[in-house]
Amino acid sequence: MRAFPVVMPSGVKYWTVLDEELAVVPAADAFLRHVRLGRDDAELTTKSYAGSVALYLRWCARTGRDWRTAAADFGLFITWLRHAPSVVSGADAEPGAGEVLAGPGRAPVRGARRVNGILAGVRGFLAHAVTAGEAPATVMATLYELADDRDLPVEARGEWNGLSYRMRARHRLVEATRPVERASDEEIVALLRACRSCRDRLIVLLMARAGLRRGEAAGLRREDMHFLPDSSSLGCRVPGAHLHVVRRENVNGAWAKSRRQRAVPVDFLLVQAYDQYVLERSEVPAAEASDFVLVNLFRGPLGGPMPPDALSDLVKTLARRAGLPGKVTAHMLRHACGSNIVDAGGSVDEVQEVLGHGSPSASQVYLHPDPERLRAAVERVPSPRLAEETGR
């Protein structure tokens, strides 16, 4: 079992699962097509789900289980995921390698976060199979349990006997809580100083000051950039300089994760960087015809839209050039934007709107105060002994 990319005649891409004979697994393919076409999720989402489903089907095949009912042994599946290296769990593992199950006696090869991500994809696959009549309805009780509003994470909602309820995944590893990894202001400045073009500076600021994901930045069109004080002449009622994040099918593979279009306010630094980039771009005639904001200016195909991976590679190059190799990634720039909003007194709903999170809980991770703010908060608390000694 292995994940495999598919390009439909319309040009839409998604990932499916092939069996050992390199034939499409019908139940998995139906689920993944539903994710891509029915739910309008990203191609990368189907890639992640396809890899998860392939792992599950591989485990079932190598341990003699029926995938339709094997959810009853999810605990064993989790143990296998945690401790089975690629020589056991991989698509190219030797025949019979899965018969000797790895267990807690060896070091984990997948963390709790990774295992939980795989389980989420498998649960979606099995739930879809139940809906399609491919698996027995009793599987749902194996996967989920009823939960009240205080229980998180919640994966499903519904009604039963006129009462609303929520369902919580039964199997989930505890993930260590840690502050979100962000780029510091000093690191962002170092990246900007390492830039050798106006375009590269704009890319850094789009992620660090506007909080865009790399796919959102790579998918920007020139019509999305409303950098005038008043854009009413463009038919836009959003006040002030801003840009629009719009979900589209893009030839460069860029994809806006959120289905909801959002307007992101921008500051003078980003407006200035964009103006400088426009002048730089005008010196490349091949770029004039492209409606994409970020295009190739220094390598072929000139004027072609930059793919999201190119933005990640750029940040890695800038980090290496700035003496920060392995310390800063593109997504850490986005995290810096969310953290800076909170540190400046912003609220969770403001972070949610700027970053385009689907729920407030996704923005909660940014509520870790800056160490200097924590110290200032402690120092504001009066000391009774000090007050007595000073006569206050």
C-alpha positions as CSV (number, residue, x, y, z in Angstrom):
1,M,0.0,0.0,0.0
2,R,1.4,3.4,-0.9
3,A,0.1,6.9,-1.6
4,F,0.1,8.0,-5.3
5,P,-0.7,11.4,-7.0
6,V,-3.5,11.6,-9.5
7,V,-4.1,14.4,-12.1
8,M,-7.7,14.5,-13.3
9,P,-8.6,15.6,-16.9
10,S,-9.7,19.0,-15.5
11,G,-6.2,19.5,-14.0
12,V,-7.3,19.0,-10.4
13,K,-4.8,17.0,-8.4
14,Y,-5.3,14.7,-5.5
15,W,-3.6,11.7,-3.9
16,T,-5.0,8.1,-3.7
17,V,-3.8,4.7,-2.4
18,L,-2.5,1.8,-4.5
19,D,-2.3,-1.8,-3.3
20,E,0.6,-4.2,-3.7
21,E,-0.5,-4.8,-7.4
22,L,-0.4,-1.1,-8.0
23,A,-4.2,-1.0,-8.4
24,V,-6.3,1.7,-6.8
25,V,-7.9,0.8,-3.5
26,P,-11.6,1.7,-4.2
27,A,-12.7,2.6,-0.7
28,A,-9.6,4.8,-0.1
29,D,-9.9,6.4,-3.4
30,A,-13.6,7.3,-2.8
31,F,-12.7,8.9,0.5
32,L,-9.8,10.9,-0.9
33,R,-11.9,12.1,-3.9
34,H,-14.5,13.2,-1.4
35,V,-11.9,15.1,0.6
36,R,-10.6,16.9,-2.5
37,L,-13.8,17.4,-4.5
38,G,-16.6,17.1,-2.1
39,R,-15.0,19.0,0.8
40,D,-12.8,21.2,-1.4
41,D,-9.8,20.5,0.7
42,A,-6.2,21.1,-0.6
43,E,-4.2,18.6,-2.6
44,L,-1.7,18.5,0.3
45,T,-4.5,17.4,2.6
46,T,-5.2,14.4,0.4
47,K,-1.5,13.6,0.3
48,S,-1.4,13.5,4.1
49,Y,-4.6,11.5,4.4
50,A,-3.4,9.1,1.7
51,G,-0.2,8.4,3.6
52,S,-2.2,7.8,6.8
53,V,-4.7,5.4,5.1
54,A,-1.8,3.6,3.4
55,L,-0.1,3.0,6.7
56,Y,-3.4,1.7,8.2
57,L,-4.1,-0.7,5.3
58,R,-0.5,-1.8,5.3
59,W,-0.7,-2.7,9.0
60,C,-4.0,-4.5,8.4
61,A,-2.6,-6.5,5.5
62,R,0.7,-7.5,7.3
63,T,-1.1,-8.5,10.5
64,G,-4.0,-10.4,8.9
65,R,-6.7,-8.0,9.9
66,D,-9.8,-6.8,8.0
67,W,-9.5,-3.1,7.6
68,R,-13.3,-2.7,8.0
69,T,-13.2,-3.9,11.6
70,A,-9.6,-3.5,12.7
71,A,-10.4,-0.3,14.5
72,A,-11.2,-2.5,17.5
73,D,-7.4,-3.0,17.8
74,F,-6.5,0.7,17.4
75,G,-4.4,0.4,20.5
76,L,-2.1,-2.1,18.8
77,F,-2.1,0.1,15.7
78,I,-0.9,3.0,17.8
79,T,1.9,0.9,19.3
80,W,2.9,-0.1,15.8
81,L,3.0,3.5,14.6
82,R,5.0,4.6,17.6
83,H,7.7,2.0,17.4
84,A,7.7,0.5,13.9
85,P,10.6,2.0,11.8
86,S,10.3,2.3,8.0
87,V,11.9,-1.2,7.5
88,V,8.8,-2.5,9.1
89,S,6.1,0.0,8.3
90,G,7.3,1.3,5.0
91,A,5.8,0.5,1.6
92,D,9.0,-1.2,0.6
93,A,9.5,-3.3,3.7
94,E,10.6,-6.9,3.3
95,P,7.8,-9.5,3.1
96,G,7.0,-10.7,6.6
97,A,8.6,-7.7,8.3
98,G,5.3,-6.6,9.8
99,E,4.7,-10.0,11.4
100,V,7.1,-9.2,14.2
101,L,5.5,-6.2,15.8
102,A,7.6,-3.5,17.3
103,G,6.7,-2.6,20.8
104,P,7.5,-0.3,23.7
105,G,10.8,-2.0,24.2
106,R,12.4,0.1,21.4
107,A,12.7,3.8,21.0
108,P,9.7,5.6,19.4
109,V,10.1,6.5,15.8
110,R,7.0,8.8,15.6
111,G,6.0,11.5,18.0
112,A,2.5,11.9,19.6
113,R,1.6,14.7,17.2
114,R,2.5,12.7,14.1
115,V,0.6,9.6,15.4
116,N,-2.5,11.8,16.2
117,G,-2.4,13.2,12.7
118,I,-2.3,9.7,11.2
119,L,-5.2,8.6,13.4
120,A,-7.3,11.6,12.3
121,G,-6.9,10.6,8.6
122,V,-7.7,6.9,9.4
123,R,-10.8,7.9,11.4
124,G,-12.0,10.0,8.5
125,F,-11.5,7.1,6.1
126,L,-13.4,4.6,8.2
127,A,-16.2,7.1,8.9
128,H,-16.6,7.6,5.2
129,A,-16.6,3.9,4.7
130,V,-19.4,3.5,7.2
131,T,-21.4,6.2,5.4
132,A,-20.9,4.5,2.1
133,G,-21.9,1.1,3.5
134,E,-18.4,-0.3,3.1
135,A,-17.9,-0.9,6.9
136,P,-20.3,-1.8,9.7
137,A,-22.0,1.0,11.6
138,T,-20.6,-0.3,14.8
139,V,-17.2,1.0,13.8
140,M,-18.3,4.5,14.7
141,A,-18.7,3.6,18.4
142,T,-15.2,2.2,18.3
143,L,-13.8,5.4,16.9
144,Y,-15.8,8.0,18.9
145,E,-17.4,8.6,22.2
146,L,-20.0,11.2,23.2
147,A,-18.4,14.3,24.8
148,D,-19.8,17.4,26.3
149,D,-18.8,21.0,25.3
150,R,-15.8,21.0,27.6
151,D,-14.1,18.0,26.0
152,L,-11.5,18.7,23.4
153,P,-10.6,18.0,20.6
154,V,-14.1,17.6,19.1
155,E,-14.2,16.0,15.7
156,A,-17.9,15.7,15.0
157,R,-21.3,17.0,16.0
158,G,-24.9,15.7,15.5
159,E,-28.3,15.2,17.1
160,W,-29.8,12.1,18.7
161,N,-33.4,11.9,20.1
162,G,-33.7,15.7,19.7
163,L,-30.6,16.4,21.7
164,S,-27.4,17.8,20.3
165,Y,-24.2,16.0,21.0
166,R,-20.5,16.0,20.1
167,M,-18.2,13.1,19.4
168,R,-14.6,12.9,20.7
169,A,-12.0,10.6,19.3
170,R,-11.5,7.6,21.6
171,H,-7.8,7.1,20.7
172,R,-5.5,10.1,21.0
173,L,-2.0,10.4,22.5
174,V,-1.2,13.2,24.8
175,E,0.9,15.8,23.1
176,A,3.4,17.8,25.0
177,T,2.3,21.4,25.3
178,R,5.0,23.9,24.2
179,P,5.0,27.5,23.0
180,V,4.6,27.9,19.3
181,E,8.0,28.1,17.5
182,R,8.4,31.7,16.2
183,A,11.1,33.7,14.6
184,S,12.3,36.5,16.8
185,D,12.3,40.1,15.7
186,E,16.1,40.0,15.6
187,E,16.0,36.9,13.3
188,I,13.5,38.6,11.0
189,V,15.8,41.6,10.7
190,A,18.7,39.4,9.9
191,L,16.7,37.7,7.1
192,L,15.8,41.1,5.7
193,R,19.4,42.2,5.7
194,A,20.4,38.9,3.9
195,C,17.9,39.7,1.1
196,R,19.5,40.6,-2.3
197,S,16.3,41.7,-4.0
198,C,13.2,43.7,-3.4
199,R,11.1,40.6,-4.1
200,D,12.8,38.6,-1.4
201,R,12.2,41.3,1.1
202,L,8.6,41.4,0.2
203,I,8.3,37.7,0.6
204,V,9.7,37.9,4.2
205,L,7.4,40.7,5.1
206,L,4.3,39.0,3.7
207,M,4.8,36.1,6.1
208,A,6.3,38.0,9.0
209,R,4.1,41.2,9.0
210,A,0.9,39.9,7.3
211,G,1.0,36.4,8.6
212,L,0.5,34.7,5.3
213,R,1.1,31.0,4.7
214,R,3.6,30.3,2.0
215,G,0.7,28.9,-0.3
216,E,-1.3,32.1,0.3
217,A,1.7,34.3,-0.5
218,A,2.5,32.3,-3.7
219,G,-1.2,32.5,-4.8
220,L,-1.5,36.3,-4.5
221,R,-2.6,38.1,-7.6
222,R,-2.0,41.7,-8.4
223,E,-5.7,42.4,-8.1
224,D,-5.5,41.3,-4.5
225,M,-3.2,44.1,-3.5
226,H,-5.2,47.1,-2.3
227,F,-2.6,49.4,-1.0
228,L,-4.4,52.7,-1.4
229,P,-5.8,54.6,1.6
230,D,-9.2,54.2,0.0
231,S,-10.0,51.3,-2.4
232,S,-13.6,52.2,-3.1
233,S,-12.7,53.0,-6.7
234,L,-11.8,49.3,-7.0
235,G,-15.2,48.2,-5.6
236,C,-13.7,47.3,-2.2
237,R,-15.1,48.8,1.0
238,V,-12.3,47.6,3.3
239,P,-10.6,50.8,4.7
240,G,-6.9,51.4,4.6
241,A,-4.1,49.5,2.9
242,H,-4.8,45.7,2.8
243,L,-4.5,42.6,0.7
244,H,-7.0,39.9,0.0
245,V,-6.4,36.2,0.5
246,V,-8.6,34.3,-2.0
247,R,-8.8,30.5,-2.5
248,R,-8.2,29.6,-6.2
249,E,-6.9,26.9,-8.4
250,N,-3.4,28.1,-9.3
251,V,-1.0,26.7,-11.9
252,N,1.9,26.9,-9.4
253,G,0.2,24.6,-6.9
254,A,-0.4,27.5,-4.4
255,W,-3.5,27.0,-2.2
256,A,-5.2,29.1,0.4
257,K,-6.1,26.8,3.2
258,S,-9.2,28.7,4.4
259,R,-12.3,28.6,2.2
260,R,-13.3,32.0,3.5
261,Q,-11.8,35.0,1.7
262,R,-10.2,37.4,4.1
263,A,-8.8,40.9,4.0
264,V,-5.5,41.4,5.9
265,P,-4.4,44.9,6.9
266,V,-0.8,45.8,6.0
267,D,1.6,48.4,7.4
268,F,3.8,51.0,5.7
269,L,6.8,48.6,5.7
270,L,4.9,46.1,3.5
271,V,3.5,48.8,1.3
272,Q,6.9,50.3,0.8
273,A,8.4,46.9,0.0
274,Y,5.7,46.2,-2.5
275,D,6.3,49.5,-4.3
276,Q,10.0,48.8,-4.5
277,Y,9.3,45.3,-5.9
278,V,7.0,46.7,-8.5
279,L,9.8,48.8,-9.9
280,E,12.2,45.8,-9.8
281,R,9.7,43.6,-11.5
282,S,9.1,46.2,-14.3
283,E,12.7,45.6,-15.5
284,V,11.8,42.0,-16.4
285,P,9.5,42.3,-19.5
286,A,8.5,38.6,-19.2
287,A,6.8,39.4,-15.9
288,E,4.4,41.9,-17.2
289,A,1.9,39.4,-18.6
290,S,1.6,37.5,-15.3
291,D,-1.2,38.4,-12.8
292,F,0.7,36.6,-10.0
293,V,2.4,38.9,-7.5
294,L,5.4,36.8,-6.9
295,V,7.2,35.7,-10.1
296,N,10.6,34.4,-11.2
297,L,12.9,37.4,-11.9
298,F,16.3,35.8,-11.8
299,R,15.8,32.2,-13.2
300,G,13.7,30.5,-15.7
301,P,10.9,30.5,-16.5
302,L,11.2,34.3,-16.2
303,G,7.8,35.8,-15.3
304,G,6.4,32.5,-14.2
305,P,4.7,32.3,-10.8
306,M,6.8,31.1,-7.9
307,P,5.7,27.8,-6.3
308,P,5.2,27.6,-2.5
309,D,8.3,25.4,-2.2
310,A,10.4,28.2,-3.7
311,L,9.4,30.4,-0.8
312,S,10.5,27.8,1.8
313,D,13.8,27.4,-0.1
314,L,14.3,31.1,-0.1
315,V,13.9,31.4,3.7
316,K,16.3,28.5,4.2
317,T,18.8,30.3,1.9
318,L,18.4,33.6,3.7
319,A,18.8,31.9,7.1
320,R,22.0,30.2,6.0
321,R,23.3,33.5,4.6
322,A,22.4,35.3,7.8
323,G,24.1,32.7,10.0
324,L,20.9,31.1,11.2
325,P,20.8,27.7,9.4
326,G,18.2,25.3,10.7
327,K,16.8,27.9,13.1
328,V,14.2,29.8,11.0
329,T,11.5,28.4,8.6
330,A,8.8,30.1,6.5
331,H,6.1,29.0,8.9
332,M,8.0,30.5,11.9
333,L,7.7,33.9,10.2
334,R,3.9,33.5,10.2
335,H,4.0,32.4,13.9
336,A,6.0,35.6,14.6
337,C,3.2,37.7,13.2
338,G,0.6,36.0,15.5
339,S,2.8,36.2,18.5
340,N,3.7,39.9,17.9
341,I,0.0,40.8,17.6
342,V,-0.6,39.2,21.1
343,D,2.5,40.8,22.6
344,A,1.2,44.2,21.4
345,G,-2.1,43.7,23.2
346,G,-4.1,42.0,20.5
347,S,-6.9,39.6,21.3
348,V,-7.5,36.1,20.1
349,D,-10.2,37.1,17.7
350,E,-7.8,39.6,16.1
351,V,-5.1,36.8,15.6
352,Q,-7.8,34.5,14.3
353,E,-8.9,37.0,11.7
354,V,-5.4,38.1,10.5
355,L,-4.0,34.5,10.3
356,G,-7.2,33.0,8.9
357,H,-7.8,30.4,11.5
358,G,-11.0,28.4,11.3
359,S,-11.6,28.5,15.1
360,P,-10.4,30.5,18.1
361,S,-8.8,27.4,19.6
362,A,-6.3,27.4,16.7
363,S,-5.2,30.9,17.8
364,Q,-4.8,30.0,21.5
365,V,-1.3,28.8,21.0
366,Y,-0.1,32.4,20.5
367,L,-1.2,33.4,24.0
368,H,2.2,32.8,25.5
369,P,3.4,36.2,26.9
370,D,6.8,37.5,26.1
371,P,9.2,36.9,29.0
372,E,9.7,40.6,29.5
373,R,6.0,41.1,29.8
374,L,5.8,38.2,32.4
375,R,8.6,39.8,34.5
376,A,6.9,43.2,34.3
377,A,3.6,41.6,35.5
378,V,5.4,40.1,38.5
379,E,7.1,43.3,39.4
380,R,3.8,45.2,39.3
381,V,2.6,43.1,42.2
382,P,3.4,45.0,45.5
383,S,5.5,43.4,48.2
384,P,4.0,43.7,51.7
385,R,7.4,43.7,53.4
386,L,8.7,46.3,50.9
387,A,5.7,48.5,51.6
388,E,6.2,48.2,55.3
389,E,9.9,49.1,55.0
390,T,9.3,52.1,52.8
391,G,6.3,53.2,54.7
392,R,4.0,53.0,51.8
